[in-house]
């Protein structure tokens, strides 16, 4: 799985919510994190735990572009043109494209839902529906956009299932919606993500300077190439800075991987930073907390290397770090 092809001429990067991409690199567990049945973290499983949490976040973060280059003619079109797929980036792109070209409406009674079918450039269709809640013939808070994908192929990505967006804020610089997925399946020919559940999504942008994606959700279930994850009480944020060509992102929440029997609380102790065209973060810290406040610590030391250490007793005393290639850690949960 290619983690990031960050900034391919027009990039957006990311996702996950709570404003601010910083972190305090604090190893102390946060009392506000969600309650789950936690796995005991040991020196032996610290790398696998870290890989599972990183992969769960990457299902959301893996995105190369969603700000530009949308094919003409579809209300929603395309996903990342290169580098991989990511659920939040995909959802954000569809949401923005739908806002840019709202569905054709016709005057009628309150409660009417307008529908239109669009052909995808590589085959398949998107059925778009617009529930104009206030019947003002314009997209506004309270309206719902629903997109039903049927073998829709855009820029090498095949989409099936349903994504819906209940609008909460609509403006030129900030847009937000309650996003919901019903068996949404996106496949780029190499990787496949299947998602059910949802999150609140906010997109804010300063054209030509930066773009920020924020999400916050109670529960999201997904599979990545058959590996099943559940995120609970999760937040995060990601910022693409076009002037320096970098993406900065954070994550916090409960992560359960039923395929590997791992349940932990994860958070970025310091934000991950990905430079243009790198596959993996070159800096950042990810902390995973398990039973009895046991912890694993992942620290990116370059875009190709990472080191892992463990605190099995939860007393702040970590083992000597072991270095891994990012690419080797990436496949560890398989």
C-alpha positions, 0 to 999 in steps of 0.5 A: 500500500502506497501511503502518500504521493503527496502533492502531485501538482495539485494535492490535497492531502488528507483527513481526519479531524480536530483542528490543529495538526500539532502534538505534544509527544506526550506518552501519558494516556488520555482519559477522554479516549474511548473505552474498548477491550484493550490488548496487552502490548509487549516488546514482541507485538509492539511492531504489529500493534503500531503497524495495525494502527498506522494502517487503520489511519492510512485507510483514511489518509492515503490520498494523492489529489482531490482538489483539481483535475476533475473530469468534465461531465460528472457531478462526482468524478475521479479519486486520487489520480496517482498514489493510492486511495483513501476514504476521506480524500475520496469522500471529500472529492465527491463532496466538493465536486457535487457542490461545484455542480449541483443537481438539476432541480425543478420547481415543485412541492416541498419534500421533492427529491431530485435525481439525475444519472451521470455516466462515468468516463471509464464506464458505469454510472453515478445516480445523484439525488438531492433532497432540497430540504428547504425547497430553495432550489439552492444547496444549503444547510439541511440539504442531503446529497446522495451518490450511488455508484454502480461500477463507476470507473474514473481515473483508474478507480472503480467505485460501488455503493453509496455515499451521502452528505447532509450539509451543515455548512456551505460557503466559498471557503468552508464546507461541512457535512455529515458523511455516511457510507453504505457498503462503499467499495473503492478499488484502484486496481491494487488496493480495495477499501470497503466502508460502512458508517461515517464521520463529520467532514469539514473542508476549508481552503485558502486557494493556492496556499493550503487546504484542510480536511477535518473529521470526527466520528463515533464509529466507522468499520472498514476493510483494507484488502480484506483486513477488517478495522473498526475506528471508534470515537476518532478525530484527526486533521490533515493540512496540505501546504502548497507553498512548501509541498508538504502534508501534515496530519494527526489521528486519535481514536480507538482502533480494533483489528479483528483480523489480527485480534488487536484493540488499542487506543492510538494517537499521534504524539507529534504530527506526521509530515509527508514531503512531496512525492514521498511514500511514507512520513519522514517525521512524526510519532504514533503512540498506541496504548493497550491494557494496563497503560502498556504502550508502543511507540512508532517514530518516523526517522525518514521516509524509508525508516521507522523505529519501534519501542515498547513500554509493557509495564506502562511506567514510561520506561521504553525498550531500546528502539528497533528499526524497521523499513517502512515498507516491511512494517506496512505489510506486517498486519497481512 
